[in-house]
């Protein structure tokens, strides 16, 4: 194919929207679809072409990037009556970029040219071309994907066969979920002991114990700012559940993963699913018994 790459993006959430806008900036011919027409319209204003169905967006595309929240959405967008596979050519490269079960990515192997892409970063990183992308797939398909996705990332690495990108991404999200849980527990214990929880969070952020992600999320926890999420809490819960399934398949017991999944599940039932994942601190804070302790927040 000569001229600009023609790339479709299906799913315009925080990450998908950033990816689509970045691809426009790199000169690609970008075609988009989203379940909510409003988000598609916003990306269209940035220079993409918006379509009414995944099939229309994929028709004639060199690659289709699927930024979908779970396996059910992936199957619907691919196999539905107006799905991607109703129009995508056999040579079209499918890039599974939403975090799904590795088995869901592996199930696409019958399609032909497929990679799964574990994306590390947030919507801002996507928009600025600063993602780290870990690809699973054949050497041929991952080499092709690396060329098409180069403008999105500061690093692209093939980590193994199809499914490997998702497995690595789930491991990274396990670390993030446990880090959020650990900070939330520290803040809850500080509250219960009469310490200033925000002073404790700031001390954590300034210490050598904190990862860059922990330092970043302490700002949300101290400000109790859960809106405009970088990563929704319900998606963290979904990923921790997938980690537990992968561990069970491997015959492993992962106590930290199980505890974090349970806490995140409780937070979702409390209505925090669409809040930023740092809102796990609110669930643990609410679990601290109310008692008269010096310095406790009102």
PASEBA-1860 file (N, C-alpha, C; in nm, 3 decimals):
! residues 298
1> XXXXXXXX> 0.086/-0.120/0.000/0.000/0.000/0.000/0.089/0.124/0.000 ~ 0.066/0.212/-0.093/0.143/0.335/-0.099/0.067/0.447/-0.028 ~ 0.138/0.556/0.002/0.074/0.667/0.070/0.064/0.642/0.219 ~ -0.009/0.727/0.291/-0.021/0.712/0.436/-0.086/0.579/0.474 ~ -0.044/0.525/0.588/-0.107/0.402/0.637/-0.253/0.431/0.669 ~ -0.339/0.338/0.631/-0.481/0.351/0.662/-0.510/0.260/0.781 ~ -0.537/0.321/0.895/-0.551/0.246/1.020/-0.686/0.277/1.083 ~ -0.758/0.173/1.121/-0.885/0.188/1.192/-0.862/0.169/1.341
9> XXXXXXXX> -0.932/0.247/1.421/-0.928/0.232/1.566/-1.071/0.210/1.613 ~ -1.096/0.096/1.673/-1.229/0.064/1.726/-1.222/0.067/1.878 ~ -1.296/0.161/1.938/-1.292/0.181/2.081/-1.214/0.306/2.114 ~ -1.285/0.411/2.158/-1.220/0.542/2.177/-1.229/0.588/2.322 ~ -1.197/0.496/2.412/-1.186/0.535/2.552/-1.062/0.619/2.574 ~ -1.015/0.623/2.698/-0.899/0.705/2.731/-0.780/0.669/2.642 ~ -0.752/0.540/2.629/-0.636/0.498/2.550/-0.664/0.503/2.401 ~ -0.778/0.449/2.359/-0.811/0.447/2.216/-0.821/0.587/2.157
17> XXXXXXXX> -0.880/0.679/2.233/-0.890/0.816/2.185/-0.754/0.880/2.168 ~ -0.664/0.857/2.266/-0.529/0.911/2.256/-0.453/0.852/2.139 ~ -0.471/0.722/2.116/-0.405/0.655/2.004/-0.452/0.712/1.871 ~ -0.584/0.728/1.856/-0.638/0.779/1.730/-0.586/0.919/1.700 ~ -0.585/1.005/1.800/-0.536/1.141/1.779/-0.387/1.142/1.744 ~ -0.311/1.058/1.808/-0.167/1.052/1.779/-0.143/1.002/1.637 ~ -0.219/0.902/1.594/-0.203/0.852/1.458/-0.235/0.959/1.355 ~ -0.337/1.041/1.384/-0.367/1.154/1.294/-0.246/1.246/1.284
25> XXXXXXXX> -0.185/1.275/1.398/-0.070/1.366/1.400/0.049/1.309/1.323 ~ 0.061/1.176/1.321/0.175/1.116/1.251/0.152/1.103/1.101 ~ 0.034/1.145/1.055/0.007/1.145/0.912/-0.069/1.025/0.860 ~ -0.112/0.937/0.949/-0.189/0.821/0.906/-0.330/0.864/0.866 ~ -0.391/0.784/0.781/-0.532/0.803/0.748/-0.611/0.721/0.849 ~ -0.675/0.789/0.942/-0.734/0.723/1.058/-0.886/0.715/1.044 ~ -0.938/0.594/1.063/-1.080/0.565/1.057/-1.122/0.515/1.194 ~ -1.230/0.569/1.251/-1.264/0.533/1.388/-1.409/0.490/1.400
33> XXXXXXXX> -1.431/0.406/1.500/-1.567/0.369/1.542/-1.567/0.362/1.694 ~ -1.680/0.403/1.753/-1.698/0.391/1.897/-1.845/0.371/1.925 ~ -1.873/0.295/2.030/-2.014/0.269/2.065/-2.089/0.399/2.091 ~ -2.022/0.493/2.157/-2.080/0.625/2.179/-2.038/0.717/2.063 ~ -2.137/0.763/1.989/-2.108/0.846/1.872/-2.040/0.978/1.911 ~ -2.064/1.025/2.032/-2.007/1.153/2.074/-1.854/1.147/2.075 ~ -1.799/1.039/2.127/-1.653/1.028/2.131/-1.596/1.019/1.990 ~ -1.666/0.950/1.901/-1.620/0.941/1.763/-1.620/1.080/1.699
41> XXXXXXXX> -1.723/1.159/1.731/-1.732/1.294/1.676/-1.615/1.381/1.725 ~ -1.576/1.362/1.850/-1.465/1.441/1.905/-1.335/1.408/1.833 ~ -1.312/1.280/1.804/-1.190/1.241/1.734/-1.197/1.284/1.588 ~ -1.317/1.284/1.531/-1.333/1.331/1.393/-1.289/1.477/1.382 ~ -1.318/1.557/1.482/-1.277/1.697/1.480/-1.125/1.711/1.478 ~ -1.056/1.608/1.528/-0.909/1.610/1.527/-0.851/1.566/1.393 ~ -0.938/1.516/1.304/-0.890/1.480/1.170/-0.915/1.338/1.128 ~ -0.979/1.258/1.212/-1.010/1.120/1.175/-1.143/1.114/1.101
49> XXXXXXXX> -1.167/1.002/1.033/-1.296/0.976/0.970/-1.375/0.884/1.063 ~ -1.497/0.923/1.097/-1.580/0.844/1.189/-1.683/0.765/1.111 ~ -1.706/0.640/1.153/-1.799/0.551/1.085/-1.901/0.496/1.183 ~ -2.013/0.450/1.127/-2.126/0.406/1.209/-2.113/0.263/1.259 ~ -2.019/0.186/1.206/-2.004/0.047/1.248/-1.858/0.007/1.239 ~ -1.818/-0.097/1.315/-1.680/-0.147/1.302/-1.650/-0.195/1.161 ~ -1.747/-0.255/1.095/-1.726/-0.305/0.958/-1.690/-0.191/0.864 ~ -1.761/-0.079/0.875/-1.733/0.034/0.788/-1.595/0.093/0.817
57> XXXXXXXX> -1.558/0.100/0.943/-1.427/0.155/0.979/-1.314/0.065/0.928 ~ -1.336/-0.067/0.932/-1.232/-0.161/0.894/-1.219/-0.181/0.745 ~ -1.322/-0.146/0.669/-1.323/-0.170/0.525/-1.207/-0.095/0.458 ~ -1.114/-0.169/0.401/-1.000/-0.108/0.332/-0.885/-0.069/0.422 ~ -0.894/-0.095/0.553/-0.787/-0.057/0.645/-0.671/-0.154/0.635 ~ -0.551/-0.102/0.651/-0.431/-0.185/0.654/-0.417/-0.256/0.788 ~ -0.463/-0.188/0.893/-0.460/-0.246/1.027/-0.580/-0.195/1.105 ~ -0.628/-0.277/1.198/-0.738/-0.238/1.287/-0.689/-0.254/1.430
65> XXXXXXXX> -0.687/-0.145/1.503/-0.647/-0.146/1.644/-0.774/-0.156/1.728 ~ -0.782/-0.260/1.809/-0.901/-0.288/1.889/-0.873/-0.250/2.034 ~ -0.925/-0.134/2.075/-0.905/-0.085/2.212/-1.034/-0.106/2.291 ~ -1.060/-0.229/2.327/-1.187/-0.267/2.388/-1.164/-0.318/2.530 ~ -1.265/-0.302/2.613/-1.246/-0.319/2.757/-1.238/-0.463/2.804 ~ -1.299/-0.558/2.730/-1.297/-0.696/2.776/-1.322/-0.791/2.660 ~ -1.315/-0.919/2.689/-1.329/-1.020/2.585/-1.466/-1.019/2.519 ~ -1.569/-0.993/2.596/-1.704/-0.990/2.538/-1.716/-0.879/2.434
73> XXXXXXXX> -1.666/-0.761/2.467/-1.669/-0.650/2.372/-1.584/-0.681/2.250 ~ -1.470/-0.746/2.271/-1.382/-0.782/2.160/-1.454/-0.875/2.063 ~ -1.520/-0.978/2.117/-1.590/-1.073/2.030/-1.705/-1.007/1.956 ~ -1.777/-0.919/2.022/-1.889/-0.852/1.958/-1.842/-0.762/1.844 ~ -1.737/-0.686/1.868/-1.689/-0.592/1.766/-1.626/-0.667/1.648 ~ -1.567/-0.782/1.675/-1.508/-0.859/1.567/-1.611/-0.939/1.488 ~ -1.700/-1.010/1.560/-1.784/-1.111/1.496/-1.929/-1.070/1.478 ~ -1.969/-0.954/1.529/-2.108/-0.911/1.514/-2.146/-0.890/1.369
81> XXXXXXXX> -2.277/-0.876/1.340/-2.323/-0.859/1.201/-2.256/-0.743/1.129 ~ -2.223/-0.638/1.204/-2.151/-0.524/1.147/-2.011/-0.515/1.207 ~ -1.954/-0.633/1.235/-1.824/-0.638/1.299/-1.708/-0.624/1.203 ~ -1.591/-0.612/1.258/-1.469/-0.591/1.179/-1.451/-0.701/1.075 ~ -1.475/-0.825/1.114/-1.447/-0.936/1.023/-1.546/-0.947/0.908 ~ -1.653/-0.868/0.915/-1.748/-0.867/0.803/-1.691/-0.795/0.682 ~ -1.587/-0.714/0.702/-1.534/-0.635/0.590/-1.382/-0.637/0.579 ~ -1.311/-0.669/0.687/-1.165/-0.662/0.684/-1.108/-0.763/0.584
89> XXXXXXXX> -1.011/-0.721/0.506/-0.946/-0.809/0.410/-0.858/-0.910/0.484 ~ -0.832/-1.026/0.423/-0.748/-1.127/0.488/-0.611/-1.074/0.531 ~ -0.558/-0.979/0.457/-0.425/-0.927/0.489/-0.427/-0.819/0.597 ~ -0.546/-0.776/0.638/-0.555/-0.671/0.740/-0.497/-0.721/0.871 ~ -0.410/-0.641/0.931/-0.350/-0.676/1.059/-0.444/-0.637/1.172 ~ -0.480/-0.732/1.259/-0.560/-0.704/1.377/-0.467/-0.685/1.496 ~ -0.484/-0.574/1.566/-0.403/-0.543/1.684/-0.495/-0.539/1.805 ~ -0.487/-0.641/1.888/-0.568/-0.647/2.010/-0.496/-0.566/2.117
97> XXXXXXXX> -0.545/-0.443/2.141/-0.474/-0.351/2.229/-0.545/-0.329/2.362 ~ -0.673/-0.368/2.375/-0.739/-0.363/2.503/-0.696/-0.482/2.586 ~ -0.700/-0.468/2.719/-0.654/-0.577/2.805/-0.764/-0.681/2.821 ~ -0.742/-0.798/2.764/-0.838/-0.908/2.769/-0.764/-1.032/2.817 ~ -0.838/-1.141/2.841/-0.774/-1.267/2.877/-0.682/-1.310/2.764 ~ -0.562/-1.357/2.795/-0.473/-1.404/2.688/-0.539/-1.505/2.596 ~ -0.627/-1.589/2.651/-0.696/-1.687/2.567/-0.783/-1.619/2.463 ~ -0.841/-1.503/2.496/-0.923/-1.430/2.398/-0.837/-1.378/2.283
105> XXXXXXXX> -0.715/-1.335/2.315/-0.623/-1.292/2.209/-0.578/-1.411/2.126 ~ -0.548/-1.522/2.192/-0.501/-1.641/2.121/-0.608/-1.698/2.030 ~ -0.736/-1.678/2.067/-0.845/-1.729/1.985/-0.851/-1.663/1.848 ~ -0.783/-1.551/1.833/-0.783/-1.480/1.704/-0.683/-1.539/1.605 ~ -0.605/-1.639/1.649/-0.498/-1.690/1.564/-0.550/-1.746/1.433 ~ -0.676/-1.794/1.431/-0.732/-1.849/1.307/-0.755/-1.741/1.203 ~ -0.754/-1.616/1.248/-0.784/-1.505/1.158/-0.670/-1.479/1.059 ~ -0.547/-1.507/1.099/-0.435/-1.478/1.011/-0.338/-1.382/1.076
113> XXXXXXXX> -0.334/-1.257/1.030/-0.238/-1.158/1.081/-0.294/-1.093/1.207 ~ -0.241/-1.133/1.322/-0.291/-1.085/1.451/-0.174/-1.065/1.546 ~ -0.178/-0.956/1.623/-0.086/-0.938/1.736/-0.167/-0.891/1.855 ~ -0.118/-0.922/1.974/-0.176/-0.860/2.093/-0.073/-0.764/2.150 ~ -0.120/-0.647/2.187/-0.031/-0.538/2.228/-0.061/-0.499/2.372 ~ 0.032/-0.528/2.460/0.021/-0.481/2.598/0.073/-0.339/2.605 ~ -0.017/-0.245/2.632/0.019/-0.103/2.632/0.049/-0.058/2.773 ~ 0.165/0.000/2.794/0.202/0.056/2.923/0.204/0.208/2.910
121> XXXXXXXX> 0.122/0.272/2.991/0.107/0.417/2.984/-0.038/0.453/2.997 ~ -0.068/0.581/2.983/-0.205/0.628/2.992/-0.241/0.705/2.864 ~ -0.358/0.767/2.867/-0.404/0.839/2.749/-0.311/0.952/2.707 ~ -0.250/1.019/2.804/-0.156/1.127/2.772/-0.033/1.070/2.702 ~ 0.016/0.957/2.753/0.131/0.893/2.687/0.096/0.854/2.543 ~ -0.025/0.800/2.526/-0.068/0.763/2.391/-0.072/0.885/2.301 ~ -0.128/0.993/2.351/-0.143/1.115/2.272/-0.008/1.173/2.233 ~ 0.092/1.154/2.319/0.224/1.213/2.294/0.322/1.114/2.233
129> XXXXXXXX> 0.276/0.992/2.200/0.364/0.894/2.140/0.468/0.839/2.235 ~ 0.433/0.828/2.364/0.528/0.786/2.467/0.490/0.654/2.534 ~ 0.409/0.572/2.467/0.374/0.442/2.522/0.494/0.347/2.517 ~ 0.487/0.244/2.599/0.573/0.126/2.583/0.480/0.013/2.539 ~ 0.513/-0.052/2.430/0.425/-0.153/2.373/0.495/-0.287/2.369 ~ 0.432/-0.388/2.428/0.486/-0.524/2.429/0.396/-0.611/2.344 ~ 0.453/-0.666/2.238/0.376/-0.737/2.138/0.388/-0.888/2.151 ~ 0.275/-0.956/2.129/0.274/-1.100/2.115/0.228/-1.134/1.974
137> XXXXXXXX> 0.291/-1.233/1.914/0.256/-1.273/1.778/0.376/-1.329/1.706 ~ 0.356/-1.366/1.581/0.468/-1.418/1.502/0.571/-1.308/1.478 ~ 0.691/-1.349/1.443/0.795/-1.249/1.416/0.754/-1.160/1.299 ~ 0.690/-1.219/1.199/0.648/-1.141/1.082/0.541/-1.040/1.120 ~ 0.440/-1.085/1.193/0.330/-0.995/1.228/0.374/-0.886/1.325 ~ 0.459/-0.921/1.422/0.504/-0.820/1.518/0.597/-0.718/1.452 ~ 0.676/-0.762/1.353/0.760/-0.667/1.280/0.672/-0.568/1.203 ~ 0.568/-0.620/1.142/0.475/-0.533/1.068/0.405/-0.437/1.163
145> XXXXXXXX> 0.360/-0.488/1.278/0.293/-0.403/1.375/0.388/-0.296/1.429 ~ 0.513/-0.332/1.450/0.610/-0.235/1.502/0.625/-0.115/1.409 ~ 0.623/-0.141/1.279/0.632/-0.032/1.184/0.509/0.057/1.186 ~ 0.391/-0.004/1.194/0.267/0.073/1.191/0.244/0.151/1.321 ~ 0.293/0.098/1.432/0.268/0.159/1.563/0.384/0.245/1.612 ~ 0.488/0.259/1.532/0.610/0.327/1.578/0.583/0.467/1.631 ~ 0.490/0.540/1.570/0.463/0.676/1.613/0.392/0.687/1.746 ~ 0.348/0.573/1.801/0.275/0.573/1.928/0.366/0.553/2.049
153> XXXXXXXX> 0.488/0.507/2.026/0.564/0.452/2.137/0.709/0.497/2.139 ~ 0.765/0.498/2.259/0.910/0.517/2.275/0.981/0.383/2.282 ~ 0.903/0.275/2.295/0.962/0.142/2.297/0.859/0.042/2.248 ~ 0.898/-0.044/2.155/0.814/-0.155/2.110/0.899/-0.281/2.115 ~ 0.850/-0.383/2.185/0.927/-0.505/2.205/0.838/-0.626/2.177 ~ 0.888/-0.721/2.103/0.819/-0.849/2.089/0.857/-0.936/2.209 ~ 0.756/-0.987/2.281/0.784/-1.064/2.402/0.753/-1.213/2.385 ~ 0.698/-1.252/2.270/0.670/-1.393/2.250/0.555/-1.415/2.155
161> XXXXXXXX> 0.499/-1.536/2.153/0.389/-1.568/2.062/0.260/-1.498/2.104 ~ 0.157/-1.514/2.021/0.029/-1.450/2.048/-0.019/-1.483/2.189 ~ -0.065/-1.382/2.261/-0.105/-1.395/2.400/-0.002/-1.342/2.497 ~ 0.123/-1.331/2.452/0.230/-1.286/2.541/0.216/-1.139/2.579 ~ 0.169/-1.057/2.486/0.150/-0.915/2.517/0.050/-0.895/2.629 ~ -0.060/-0.972/2.625/-0.162/-0.962/2.730/-0.108/-1.015/2.863 ~ -0.033/-1.123/2.857/0.020/-1.179/2.983/0.113/-1.080/3.051 ~ 0.199/-1.014/2.973/0.289/-0.916/3.034/0.209/-0.797/3.088
169> XXXXXXXX> 0.110/-0.752/3.013/0.029/-0.637/3.059/-0.043/-0.671/3.190 ~ -0.096/-0.792/3.201/-0.163/-0.831/3.325/-0.066/-0.834/3.443 ~ 0.057/-0.878/3.419/0.156/-0.876/3.526/0.183/-0.733/3.572 ~ 0.191/-0.640/3.477/0.214/-0.501/3.513/0.096/-0.444/3.591 ~ -0.026/-0.479/3.548/-0.143/-0.428/3.619/-0.158/-0.493/3.756 ~ -0.107/-0.615/3.771/-0.102/-0.676/3.904/-0.016/-0.590/3.997 ~ 0.101/-0.550/3.948/0.188/-0.465/4.030/0.119/-0.335/4.066 ~ 0.052/-0.274/3.970/-0.015/-0.147/3.995/-0.129/-0.165/4.096
177> XXXXXXXX> -0.209/-0.272/4.079/-0.320/-0.295/4.172/-0.272/-0.317/4.314 ~ -0.163/-0.393/4.330/-0.109/-0.418/4.463/-0.050/-0.290/4.522 ~ 0.016/-0.209/4.439/0.070/-0.082/4.488/-0.042/0.010/4.538 ~ -0.152/0.018/4.461/-0.263/0.102/4.504/-0.322/0.051/4.635 ~ -0.335/-0.082/4.646/-0.387/-0.142/4.768/-0.296/-0.112/4.887 ~ -0.164/-0.124/4.867/-0.069/-0.101/4.975/-0.076/0.044/5.024 ~ -0.082/0.139/4.932/-0.091/0.279/4.973/-0.222/0.307/5.045 ~ -0.331/0.249/4.995/-0.461/0.270/5.058/-0.462/0.212/5.199
185> XXXXXXXX> -0.399/0.095/5.216/-0.393/0.035/5.349/-0.309/0.120/5.444 ~ -0.198/0.172/5.394/-0.114/0.257/5.477/-0.190/0.382/5.522 ~ -0.268/0.441/5.429/-0.346/0.560/5.463/-0.455/0.526/5.564 ~ -0.520/0.411/5.547/-0.626/0.370/5.640/-0.569/0.346/5.779 ~ -0.452/0.280/5.786/-0.389/0.257/5.916/-0.346/0.388/5.980 ~ -0.296/0.481/5.900/-0.260/0.613/5.953/-0.381/0.679/6.016 ~ -0.495/0.674/5.948/-0.619/0.729/6.002/-0.654/0.667/6.135 ~ -0.649/0.533/6.138/-0.689/0.462/6.260/-0.597/0.492/6.377
193> XXXXXXXX> -0.471/0.525/6.347/-0.374/0.555/6.453/-0.369/0.702/6.492 ~ -0.450/0.783/6.426/-0.452/0.925/6.460/-0.347/1.007/6.388 ~ -0.283/0.948/6.286/-0.187/1.025/6.206/-0.260/1.101/6.095 ~ -0.197/1.202/6.045/-0.250/1.277/5.931/-0.226/1.192/5.806 ~ -0.334/1.139/5.748/-0.320/1.046/5.635/-0.250/1.112/5.516 ~ -0.278/1.242/5.492/-0.215/1.310/5.379/-0.065/1.329/5.402 ~ -0.027/1.354/5.527/0.116/1.365/5.558/0.184/1.231/5.536 ~ 0.115/1.124/5.570/0.171/0.990/5.548/0.186/0.963/5.399
201> XXXXXXXX> 0.084/0.997/5.320/0.091/0.976/5.176/0.204/1.058/5.114 ~ 0.221/1.180/5.161/0.331/1.262/5.108/0.466/1.202/5.146 ~ 0.475/1.146/5.267/0.600/1.082/5.310/0.630/0.960/5.222 ~ 0.525/0.884/5.188/0.543/0.769/5.100/0.596/0.815/4.964 ~ 0.534/0.921/4.910/0.572/0.971/4.777/0.717/1.018/4.775 ~ 0.764/1.074/4.885/0.900/1.128/4.890/1.004/1.022/4.923 ~ 0.959/0.903/4.957/1.052/0.799/5.002/1.107/0.717/4.888 ~ 1.208/0.639/4.920/1.264/0.546/4.822/1.179/0.422/4.803
209> XXXXXXXX> 1.072/0.408/4.883/0.985/0.292/4.870/0.884/0.306/4.757 ~ 0.862/0.430/4.713/0.754/0.455/4.617/0.803/0.439/4.473 ~ 0.719/0.376/4.392/0.743/0.371/4.248/0.694/0.501/4.186 ~ 0.733/0.531/4.061/0.678/0.650/3.995/0.525/0.651/3.993 ~ 0.462/0.534/3.973/0.316/0.527/3.973/0.260/0.563/4.109 ~ 0.322/0.515/4.216/0.274/0.547/4.351/0.285/0.697/4.377 ~ 0.397/0.757/4.335/0.411/0.901/4.355/0.302/0.977/4.279 ~ 0.274/0.932/4.158/0.171/0.997/4.077/0.033/0.984/4.141
217> XXXXXXXX> 0.002/0.867/4.192/-0.132/0.843/4.246/-0.151/0.903/4.386 ~ -0.042/0.933/4.458/-0.061/0.997/4.587/-0.129/1.133/4.572 ~ -0.108/1.200/4.460/-0.174/1.328/4.438/-0.325/1.311/4.435 ~ -0.372/1.208/4.366/-0.516/1.183/4.363/-0.567/1.145/4.502 ~ -0.491/1.063/4.575/-0.538/1.019/4.706/-0.543/1.133/4.806 ~ -0.443/1.221/4.805/-0.445/1.333/4.900/-0.554/1.433/4.867 ~ -0.582/1.451/4.738/-0.686/1.545/4.696/-0.824/1.479/4.692 ~ -0.828/1.346/4.709/-0.952/1.268/4.696/-1.020/1.302/4.563
225> XXXXXXXX> -0.940/1.300/4.458/-0.987/1.336/4.324/-1.000/1.208/4.242 ~ -1.122/1.162/4.233/-1.147/1.033/4.168/-1.206/1.047/4.028 ~ -1.243/1.168/3.987/-1.308/1.185/3.857/-1.202/1.196/3.747 ~ -1.247/1.202/3.622/-1.158/1.210/3.506/-1.048/1.105/3.518 ~ -1.085/0.978/3.525/-0.988/0.873/3.561/-0.881/0.849/3.455 ~ -0.761/0.820/3.503/-0.654/0.771/3.415/-0.681/0.624/3.380 ~ -0.732/0.551/3.479/-0.761/0.409/3.463/-0.875/0.376/3.559 ~ -0.986/0.333/3.505/-1.106/0.312/3.586/-1.087/0.194/3.682
233> XXXXXXXX> -1.144/0.211/3.800/-1.130/0.110/3.903/-1.191/-0.023/3.859 ~ -1.303/-0.021/3.788/-1.365/-0.147/3.744/-1.275/-0.222/3.646 ~ -1.196/-0.149/3.568/-1.103/-0.215/3.477/-0.987/-0.277/3.554 ~ -0.944/-0.212/3.660/-0.841/-0.272/3.746/-0.895/-0.400/3.809 ~ -1.020/-0.394/3.855/-1.080/-0.516/3.914/-1.087/-0.628/3.810 ~ -1.127/-0.594/3.689/-1.134/-0.693/3.582/-0.998/-0.756/3.556 ~ -0.893/-0.674/3.553/-0.759/-0.725/3.524/-0.707/-0.810/3.639 ~ -0.735/-0.770/3.763/-0.693/-0.852/3.877/-0.765/-0.986/3.877
241> XXXXXXXX> -0.889/-0.986/3.833/-0.963/-1.113/3.820/-0.898/-1.200/3.713 ~ -0.858/-1.139/3.602/-0.790/-1.215/3.497/-0.658/-1.272/3.547 ~ -0.587/-1.193/3.629/-0.462/-1.243/3.688/-0.490/-1.367/3.773 ~ -0.597/-1.361/3.851/-0.631/-1.475/3.935/-0.662/-1.599/3.851 ~ -0.730/-1.578/3.739/-0.760/-1.690/3.650/-0.632/-1.748/3.590 ~ -0.540/-1.661/3.550/-0.413/-1.708/3.494/-0.333/-1.785/3.600 ~ -0.334/-1.734/3.724/-0.262/-1.802/3.831/-0.321/-1.940/3.859 ~ -0.455/-1.949/3.859/-0.521/-2.078/3.883/-0.485/-2.177/3.773
249> XXXXXXXX> -0.482/-2.130/3.649/-0.445/-2.217/3.537/-0.302/-2.268/3.553 ~ -0.214/-2.183/3.607/-0.074/-2.220/3.626/-0.051/-2.297/3.756 ~ -0.157/-2.314/3.837/-0.143/-2.385/3.963/-0.074/-2.304/4.071 ~ -0.085/-2.171/4.063/-0.020/-2.083/4.160/-0.121/-2.019/4.254 ~ -0.079/-1.996/4.377/-0.156/-1.918/4.472/-0.088/-1.783/4.486 ~ -0.162/-1.675/4.457/-0.108/-1.540/4.465/-0.188/-1.461/4.569 ~ -0.146/-1.465/4.695/-0.225/-1.402/4.803/-0.246/-1.253/4.784 ~ -0.143/-1.180/4.741/-0.158/-1.036/4.723/-0.257/-1.005/4.611
257> XXXXXXXX> -0.248/-1.078/4.502/-0.341/-1.057/4.392/-0.484/-1.084/4.436 ~ -0.505/-1.191/4.512/-0.639/-1.226/4.557/-0.695/-1.120/4.650 ~ -0.613/-1.072/4.743/-0.660/-0.969/4.836/-0.695/-0.841/4.762 ~ -0.610/-0.800/4.667/-0.639/-0.678/4.591/-0.764/-0.695/4.507 ~ -0.783/-0.812/4.447/-0.904/-0.835/4.366/-1.029/-0.826/4.452 ~ -1.024/-0.881/4.573/-1.140/-0.877/4.663/-1.175/-0.733/4.701 ~ -1.072/-0.654/4.735/-1.097/-0.515/4.773/-1.151/-0.434/4.656 ~ -1.096/-0.455/4.539/-1.145/-0.383/4.422/-1.286/-0.426/4.386
265> XXXXXXXX> -1.317/-0.553/4.406/-1.454/-0.597/4.383/-1.552/-0.529/4.475 ~ -1.513/-0.513/4.602/-1.600/-0.443/4.696/-1.618/-0.297/4.655 ~ -1.512/-0.235/4.608/-1.521/-0.095/4.565/-1.617/-0.080/4.448 ~ -1.615/-0.177/4.355/-1.708/-0.171/4.241/-1.852/-0.181/4.290 ~ -1.879/-0.271/4.385/-2.016/-0.285/4.437/-2.059/-0.160/4.513 ~ -1.964/-0.083/4.562/-1.996/0.041/4.633/-2.016/0.158/4.536 ~ -2.008/0.133/4.407/-2.035/0.237/4.308/-1.914/0.314/4.261 ~ -1.794/0.262/4.287/-1.672/0.334/4.249/-1.611/0.283/4.119
273> XXXXXXXX> -1.683/0.200/4.046/-1.626/0.137/3.928/-1.576/0.233/3.823 ~ -1.643/0.346/3.806/-1.602/0.442/3.703/-1.511/0.551/3.758 ~ -1.473/0.541/3.885/-1.377/0.634/3.943/-1.236/0.589/3.907 ~ -1.139/0.678/3.927/-1.000/0.639/3.907/-0.964/0.528/4.004 ~ -0.872/0.441/3.962/-0.838/0.326/4.046/-0.779/0.367/4.181 ~ -0.730/0.490/4.193/-0.680/0.537/4.322/-0.791/0.547/4.426 ~ -0.917/0.544/4.382/-1.030/0.551/4.474/-1.041/0.427/4.561 ~ -0.956/0.327/4.538/-0.952/0.214/4.630/-0.922/0.263/4.771
281> XXXXXXXX> -0.855/0.378/4.782/-0.826/0.436/4.913/-0.954/0.473/4.986 ~ -1.056/0.513/4.913/-1.183/0.549/4.975/-1.251/0.427/5.036 ~ -1.248/0.316/4.965/-1.309/0.193/5.016/-1.241/0.148/5.145 ~ -1.108/0.151/5.147/-1.037/0.108/5.267/-1.053/0.209/5.380 ~ -1.060/0.338/5.348/-1.081/0.439/5.452/-1.217/0.421/5.516 ~ -1.319/0.390/5.436/-1.453/0.371/5.489/-1.463/0.247/5.577 ~ -1.367/0.155/5.560/-1.369/0.032/5.639/-1.307/0.051/5.777 ~ -1.237/0.163/5.799/-1.175/0.188/5.929/-1.283/0.220/6.031
289> XXXXXXXX> -1.287/0.150/6.147/-1.390/0.178/6.248/-1.389/0.324/6.291 ~ -1.506/0.382/6.305/-1.517/0.521/6.349/-1.495/0.525/6.499 ~ -1.397/0.601/6.542/-1.370/0.615/6.683/-1.299/0.747/6.706 ~ -1.297/0.790/6.827/-1.235/0.919/6.860/-1.085/0.901/6.866 ~ -1.016/0.942/6.762/-0.871/0.937/6.760/-0.819/1.074/6.721 ~ -0.715/1.115/6.788/-0.660/1.248/6.761/-0.615/1.256/6.616 ~ -0.651/1.366/6.554/-0.605/1.391/6.418/-0.687/1.321/6.313 ~ -0.792/1.245/6.352/-0.872/1.175/6.252/-0.953/1.273/6.172
297> XX> -0.968/1.248/6.042/-1.047/1.336/5.957/-1.192/1.335/6.001 ~ -1.261/1.448/5.994/-1.404/1.450/6.030/-1.484/1.370/5.931
END
